[in-house]
């Protein structure tokens, strides 16, 4: 199983300049997994259409997050540059379906799209203002071939409930529910053969949130109160990630979507 990291979006959240300077620039880290001759994406980042017609993202997202309109960032463009046929992407697993994670789905219209059932329900039938703001109907207008996962986990992975074995994904790729940021938010665990990666999506923003002792910076705590749909559930999920690292930190490496310091570790250069 070959794992690559792609950054499929850059945002400059306006609130962060005064609220949370660590987040004044954010990446959108996705994973590209090559297994059994297939390509599997973990999260889809922004799509080509989002950057060509920024109105697709909505005025709220453009105003609050000011995503960079760089046509080279979408996953489909990056695959082409790597010499990989985007048609080989058979499956996309979404940690959740916020606009900065699902925009790229329409660039792979034939791929199966895996997400927790609760998340798909929230995206297609948003239940309140906070949900209506975060999901974009246009991202699902092509009619994704959904693969859904219910509420009862199929198995246990390092003490956490998980899904994956029965859905036709390559062995060693699992969905790990980590709700709170959104209704059906999950992590995606990938076995590299020499250890696991857990893509935690937006379950945390900065590694400092994972410290067992001590608090995350004030601005990050304030930001996540705004960003998480259910703050208390999100903190429960964060506690699970902390415990996972405490018990199995030598076997599992965690990454988050928007951590610019993680970007520097993965790509060997700062996010510009
Ligand atoms: Zn996000």
Boltz pocket constraint, residues with backbone or C-beta under 6 A from the ligand:
constraints:
  - pocket:
      binder: B
      contacts: [[A, 98], [A, 100], [A, 101], [A, 202], [A, 257], [A, 258]]
      max_distance: 6.0
